[in-house]
């Protein structure tokens, strides 16, 4: 992986962690938090999914096609942490280093 790719990957991890570090409402804890994927993230998805799964996350990747916005599918991941139903909110962390 080149220096440019490593830098891009660090930026993506930081962006994802910022989203995961925000307050989760109860339905997100139960059903997952959605993180939209920008087109520049797509080449790194396999690596990122493995990285977060190793940190304990359950991840689903989805693409939705909407007839109201043709040629603009919504590409996103759903993050769930199975330990959070038992873990106090104060202790929740992404577990992936930036």
C-alpha positions in Angstrom: 0.0 0.0 0.0 1.4 3.4 -1.0 1.8 6.3 1.3 -1.1 8.1 -0.4 -3.3 5.0 0.1 -2.3 4.7 3.8 -3.2 8.4 4.3 -6.5 8.0 2.6 -7.3 4.9 4.7 -6.5 6.8 7.9 -8.8 9.6 6.9 -11.6 7.1 6.2 -11.1 5.4 9.6 -11.2 8.8 11.3 -14.4 9.7 9.5 -16.1 6.4 10.4 -14.9 6.6 14.0 -16.3 10.1 14.3 -19.7 8.8 13.2 -19.4 5.8 15.5 -18.4 8.0 18.4 -21.5 10.1 18.2 -24.5 9.4 20.5 -26.4 6.2 19.5 -30.1 6.2 20.0 -31.6 3.0 21.3 -32.8 1.8 17.9 -29.3 2.2 16.5 -27.9 0.1 19.3 -30.4 -2.6 18.5 -30.5 -2.4 14.7 -27.2 -0.6 13.8 -25.9 2.8 12.8 -25.8 3.6 9.1 -22.6 5.0 7.6 -22.7 6.3 4.0 -19.9 5.3 1.8 -18.4 7.9 -0.6 -17.2 6.7 -4.0 -13.5 7.3 -2.9 -14.0 4.8 -0.1 -15.1 1.9 -2.3 -11.6 0.5 -3.1 -10.9 0.2 0.7 -14.2 -1.5 1.7 -12.8 -5.1 2.0 -9.9 -3.9 4.2 -12.1 -1.7 6.3 -14.8 -4.3 6.9 -12.2 -6.9 8.0 -10.5 -4.3 10.3 -13.8 -3.4 12.1 -14.9 -7.0 12.3 -11.6 -7.9 14.0 -12.4 -5.1 16.5 -15.7 -6.8 17.3 -18.2 -5.0 15.0 -20.9 -6.7 13.0 -21.0 -5.0 9.6 -23.4 -5.2 6.7 -22.9 -3.4 3.5 -25.9 -2.3 1.4 -26.6 -0.5 -1.8 -30.1 0.9 -2.4 -31.3 2.1 -5.8 -34.0 4.8 -5.7 -36.0 5.7 -8.7 -36.3 9.3 -7.5 -32.5 9.7 -7.8 -31.4 7.8 -10.9 -27.7 7.0 -11.3 -27.2 7.8 -7.7 -27.4 4.6 -5.6 -27.0 4.9 -1.8 -24.0 2.8 -0.8 -23.7 2.4 3.0 -22.6 0.1 5.9 -24.6 -0.8 9.0 -22.4 -1.1 12.1 -23.6 -3.1 15.1 -21.7 -3.8 18.3 -23.2 -6.9 19.9 -21.7 -6.1 23.3 -23.4 -2.7 23.5 -26.8 -4.1 24.7 -24.9 -5.0 27.9 -22.3 -2.2 28.0 -22.9 1.2 29.6 -22.9 4.2 27.1 -19.9 5.7 28.8 -17.7 2.8 27.9 -18.6 2.4 24.2 -15.7 2.9 21.8 -15.1 2.0 18.1 -12.0 0.0 19.1 -10.2 0.9 15.8 -7.2 3.1 16.0 -7.1 6.3 13.9 
